[in-house]
Amino acid sequence: MEQMNEGGWYDRVILRLKEREKELRCLYKVEEVLATRHLQIDELIRKLLCVIPTGWQHTTLCEARIIFEGKVYRSPDFRETPWMQHADIVLDQNVAGRIDVVYTQNIESEGKLPFLPEEQKLLHTIADSLGHHIFIRRLRATINSFRETGSAPAPKRNEPILSAESDLHWKWRLQIAETIAQKIDFEVYGIRGIYLIGSVKNATAGPASDLDLLIHFRGNDRQRHCLENWLEGWSLALAELNLIHFGYRMEGGMIDVHIITDDDIQQRTSYAVMIGSLENSARALRVLTEDAL
């Protein structure tokens, strides 16, 4: 029995090592593509689409898609399925696109997830490498443009130049708001709806911006106290993450909560006027239907 167990353990170790070897080979091929000079971005991305599936456990069932600055590139048999994973392509603090990896068939077995944890890390590494590569190219183009003109960038270039603005901050805050809306227990805290307002909703948030949430509340005092404490925990944790990732310290937390009631909505007072407004309206993140009340 011990020999059989040892044999099974040995087989599992060999299998894991083979998967790590595939991932390393995939990364090596990615770096080879990125190191190839004079490739246009379109051609570079198409070459990456051929390389990416080689790093996944079930290579023959794996397809990839890269969305970059509004253009969509797909491997020949790519189609969206329930078995997908994603990684953002960040370019100079802008989310410029993403890489999608998909299995075209369900390969789940014995309750196991289709993707290995290492495969998500691999996907993030590839997305980071692609974003860094394009950033360096555009940084060179930007520097050369200013050298040529002495001030404003040249209007027409083979290589685009960098933008001075960033959308990373508001997109990160939007993802956090959507996560909070899904995780918060409406019944426990007496919530009817949760909305997004302010700079995150308007896509103008920067590293110092609060995350403004508007909450339609129907609970009692105890529920409100618990809700405020729950959100305070999120607020302080997010402020710490903002400091770690973006280097900006936010005193007192990152979430600014505005709680409104049925009376506020009926009387159109304070922030309640933003619900259903034609101008500067609140963005609904999650709202209970009347049937669910």
C-alpha positions as CSV (number, residue, x, y, z in Angstrom):
1,M,0.0,0.0,0.0
2,E,2.8,2.4,0.9
3,Q,4.5,1.7,-2.4
4,M,1.3,2.4,-4.3
5,N,0.9,5.7,-2.4
6,E,4.5,6.6,-3.1
7,G,3.9,5.8,-6.8
8,G,0.8,8.0,-6.9
9,W,2.6,10.8,-5.2
10,Y,5.5,10.5,-7.6
11,D,3.2,10.6,-10.6
12,R,1.5,13.8,-9.3
13,V,4.9,15.5,-8.8
14,I,6.0,14.6,-12.3
15,L,2.7,15.9,-13.7
16,R,3.1,19.2,-11.9
17,L,6.7,19.5,-13.0
18,K,5.7,18.9,-16.6
19,E,3.0,21.6,-16.3
20,R,5.6,24.1,-14.9
21,E,7.8,23.2,-17.9
22,K,5.0,24.0,-20.3
23,E,4.4,27.4,-18.6
24,L,8.1,28.2,-18.7
25,R,8.4,27.3,-22.4
26,C,5.3,29.4,-23.1
27,L,6.9,32.4,-21.3
28,Y,10.1,31.9,-23.2
29,K,8.2,31.9,-26.5
30,V,6.3,35.1,-25.4
31,E,9.6,36.8,-24.7
32,E,10.9,35.7,-28.1
33,V,7.9,37.3,-29.8
34,L,8.2,40.5,-27.8
35,A,12.0,40.7,-28.5
36,T,11.4,40.5,-32.3
37,R,12.2,43.9,-33.7
38,H,10.1,45.9,-36.2
39,L,6.9,43.8,-35.6
40,Q,3.8,46.0,-35.9
41,I,1.4,45.6,-33.0
42,D,-1.2,43.7,-35.0
43,E,1.4,41.1,-36.1
44,L,2.9,40.9,-32.7
45,I,-0.5,40.2,-31.1
46,R,-1.4,37.6,-33.7
47,K,1.9,35.7,-33.0
48,L,1.1,35.8,-29.2
49,L,-2.3,34.2,-29.9
50,C,-0.5,31.2,-31.4
51,V,1.9,31.0,-28.4
52,I,-0.5,31.5,-25.4
53,P,-2.4,28.2,-25.6
54,T,0.9,26.2,-25.4
55,G,1.2,27.1,-21.7
56,W,-2.1,25.6,-20.6
57,Q,-2.8,22.1,-19.4
58,H,-5.2,21.2,-22.2
59,T,-3.5,22.9,-25.1
60,T,-5.6,21.4,-27.9
61,L,-8.8,22.7,-26.2
62,C,-7.4,26.1,-25.4
63,E,-8.0,29.3,-27.4
64,A,-7.1,32.9,-26.8
65,R,-8.4,36.4,-27.6
66,I,-6.7,39.7,-27.1
67,I,-8.6,42.9,-27.0
68,F,-6.4,46.0,-27.3
69,E,-7.6,49.6,-27.6
70,G,-10.9,48.6,-29.2
71,K,-9.5,46.0,-31.7
72,V,-10.3,42.4,-31.2
73,Y,-7.8,39.6,-32.2
74,R,-8.8,35.9,-31.9
75,S,-7.2,32.5,-32.4
76,P,-9.0,30.6,-35.2
77,D,-11.4,28.5,-33.0
78,F,-12.0,31.0,-30.2
79,R,-15.5,31.3,-28.9
80,E,-16.8,32.4,-25.5
81,T,-17.7,29.6,-23.1
82,P,-18.3,29.2,-19.4
83,W,-14.7,28.2,-18.9
84,M,-12.8,31.4,-19.3
85,Q,-10.2,33.5,-17.5
86,H,-9.0,37.0,-18.1
87,A,-6.1,39.4,-17.4
88,D,-6.0,43.2,-18.0
89,I,-3.4,44.8,-20.2
90,V,-2.3,47.9,-18.3
91,L,-0.4,50.5,-20.3
92,D,1.0,53.5,-18.4
93,Q,-1.7,53.1,-15.7
94,N,-4.4,52.8,-18.3
95,V,-6.4,49.6,-18.8
96,A,-5.9,49.3,-22.6
97,G,-7.3,45.9,-23.1
98,R,-7.3,42.3,-21.8
99,I,-6.3,38.8,-22.7
100,D,-9.0,36.0,-22.5
101,V,-8.1,32.3,-22.4
102,V,-10.9,29.8,-22.9
103,Y,-11.4,26.1,-23.0
104,T,-13.8,25.1,-25.8
105,Q,-15.0,22.1,-23.9
106,N,-15.8,21.4,-20.2
107,I,-12.8,19.5,-18.8
108,E,-13.9,19.8,-15.1
109,S,-13.6,16.5,-13.2
110,E,-14.3,15.5,-9.6
111,G,-15.3,19.1,-8.7
112,K,-12.0,20.5,-9.8
113,L,-11.8,23.9,-11.5
114,P,-10.8,23.8,-15.2
115,F,-7.8,26.1,-14.7
116,L,-4.8,25.6,-12.5
117,P,-3.9,28.5,-10.1
118,E,-0.5,28.7,-11.8
119,E,-2.3,29.3,-15.2
120,Q,-4.0,32.5,-13.9
121,K,-0.6,33.7,-12.7
122,L,0.9,32.8,-16.1
123,L,-1.9,34.8,-17.9
124,H,-1.2,37.9,-15.7
125,T,2.5,37.6,-16.4
126,I,1.9,37.5,-20.2
127,A,-0.5,40.5,-19.9
128,D,2.0,42.4,-17.9
129,S,4.8,41.6,-20.3
130,L,2.7,42.8,-23.3
131,G,1.7,46.0,-21.6
132,H,5.3,46.7,-20.6
133,H,6.6,46.0,-24.1
134,I,4.0,48.4,-25.7
135,F,4.7,51.0,-23.0
136,I,8.4,51.0,-23.8
137,R,7.8,51.3,-27.5
138,R,5.5,54.2,-27.0
139,L,7.8,55.9,-24.5
140,R,10.5,55.8,-27.2
141,A,8.1,57.2,-29.7
142,T,7.0,59.9,-27.3
143,I,10.6,61.0,-26.5
144,N,11.5,61.0,-30.2
145,S,8.5,63.0,-31.1
146,F,9.4,65.7,-28.5
147,R,13.0,65.7,-29.8
148,E,11.8,66.2,-33.3
149,T,9.2,69.0,-32.6
150,G,10.6,70.5,-29.5
151,S,7.1,70.7,-28.0
152,A,3.9,69.1,-29.2
153,P,4.0,65.5,-30.5
154,A,4.1,65.0,-34.3
155,P,0.5,64.6,-35.6
156,K,1.3,61.4,-37.6
157,R,3.6,58.6,-36.5
158,N,3.9,54.9,-37.1
159,E,4.0,54.3,-33.4
160,P,1.3,56.0,-31.2
161,I,2.6,58.1,-28.3
162,L,1.7,57.9,-24.6
163,S,-1.3,59.7,-23.1
164,A,-0.9,62.0,-20.1
165,E,-4.1,60.7,-18.5
166,S,-4.9,57.5,-16.7
167,D,-8.0,55.5,-16.3
168,L,-6.6,52.8,-14.0
169,H,-7.8,54.5,-10.9
170,W,-11.5,54.8,-11.8
171,K,-11.6,51.3,-13.3
172,W,-10.1,49.8,-10.2
173,R,-12.6,51.6,-8.0
174,L,-15.5,50.5,-10.3
175,Q,-14.4,46.9,-9.9
176,I,-14.3,47.3,-6.2
177,A,-17.8,48.9,-6.1
178,E,-19.2,46.0,-8.2
179,T,-17.6,43.5,-5.9
180,I,-19.1,45.2,-2.8
181,A,-22.5,45.3,-4.4
182,Q,-22.4,41.6,-5.0
183,K,-21.0,40.5,-1.7
184,I,-23.2,42.7,0.6
185,D,-26.2,40.9,2.2
186,F,-29.2,43.0,1.4
187,E,-31.5,41.0,3.8
188,V,-29.1,41.1,6.7
189,Y,-28.5,44.9,6.5
190,G,-31.9,46.0,5.3
191,I,-30.9,47.3,1.9
192,R,-33.1,47.9,-1.1
193,G,-30.4,49.1,-3.6
194,I,-26.8,50.2,-3.9
195,Y,-25.7,52.8,-6.5
196,L,-22.5,54.5,-7.6
197,I,-22.1,58.2,-7.8
198,G,-19.3,60.8,-8.1
199,S,-16.0,60.6,-9.9
200,V,-15.9,56.9,-10.3
201,K,-19.3,56.8,-12.0
202,N,-18.1,59.7,-14.2
203,A,-14.8,57.9,-15.0
204,T,-12.7,60.8,-13.7
205,A,-11.4,59.3,-10.5
206,G,-7.7,59.7,-9.6
207,P,-5.5,58.2,-6.9
208,A,-7.0,60.6,-4.3
209,S,-10.6,60.0,-5.2
210,D,-13.2,58.5,-2.8
211,L,-15.5,55.7,-3.8
212,D,-18.9,57.3,-3.4
213,L,-21.7,54.8,-2.8
214,L,-25.4,55.6,-2.4
215,I,-27.4,53.1,-0.4
216,H,-31.2,52.8,-0.4
217,F,-31.8,51.6,3.2
218,R,-35.0,50.1,4.7
219,G,-33.7,48.5,7.9
220,N,-33.7,49.4,11.6
221,D,-31.1,51.2,13.7
222,R,-29.2,48.0,14.5
223,Q,-29.0,47.0,10.9
224,R,-27.7,50.5,10.0
225,H,-25.0,50.3,12.6
226,C,-23.9,46.9,11.4
227,L,-23.9,48.1,7.7
228,E,-21.8,51.1,8.6
229,N,-19.3,49.0,10.4
230,W,-19.1,46.5,7.5
231,L,-18.5,49.3,5.0
232,E,-15.9,50.9,7.3
233,G,-13.9,47.7,7.2
234,W,-13.9,47.8,3.4
235,S,-13.1,51.5,3.4
236,L,-10.0,51.2,5.6
237,A,-8.7,48.1,3.8
238,L,-9.1,49.8,0.4
239,A,-7.3,52.9,1.6
240,E,-4.4,50.7,2.6
241,L,-4.4,49.0,-0.8
242,N,-4.5,52.4,-2.6
243,L,-1.4,53.4,-0.6
244,I,0.4,50.1,-1.5
245,H,-0.5,50.1,-5.2
246,F,-0.6,53.9,-6.1
247,G,1.5,55.5,-3.3
248,Y,-1.3,57.8,-2.1
249,R,-2.4,57.9,1.5
250,M,-6.1,58.5,2.1
251,E,-6.9,59.4,5.7
252,G,-10.0,57.9,7.2
253,G,-10.7,55.4,4.5
254,M,-11.6,55.3,0.8
255,I,-15.4,54.8,0.8
256,D,-17.8,57.7,1.2
257,V,-21.3,56.3,2.0
258,H,-24.5,58.2,1.5
259,I,-27.6,56.4,3.1
260,I,-31.1,57.4,1.9
261,T,-34.5,56.1,2.9
262,D,-37.9,55.7,1.2
263,D,-38.9,59.1,2.6
264,D,-35.8,60.8,1.1
265,I,-36.7,59.3,-2.3
266,Q,-40.3,60.4,-2.0
267,Q,-39.4,63.9,-1.0
268,R,-36.5,64.1,-3.5
269,T,-34.1,65.2,-0.8
270,S,-30.3,65.2,-0.6
271,Y,-28.7,62.5,-2.7
272,A,-32.0,60.8,-3.3
273,V,-32.7,63.1,-6.2
274,M,-30.0,61.3,-8.2
275,I,-32.0,58.1,-8.4
276,G,-33.8,58.1,-11.7
277,S,-32.6,61.6,-12.5
278,L,-32.1,62.5,-16.2
279,E,-29.0,64.5,-15.3
280,N,-26.2,63.3,-13.1
281,S,-28.1,60.2,-12.2
282,A,-26.8,57.5,-9.9
283,R,-25.6,54.3,-11.5
284,A,-27.4,51.2,-10.2
285,L,-25.0,48.5,-9.1
286,R,-27.6,46.1,-7.6
287,V,-31.2,46.8,-6.8
288,L,-33.9,44.4,-5.5
289,T,-37.0,44.0,-7.6
290,E,-40.3,44.5,-5.9
291,D,-41.0,40.8,-6.2
292,A,-37.9,40.1,-4.1
293,L,-39.0,42.3,-1.2
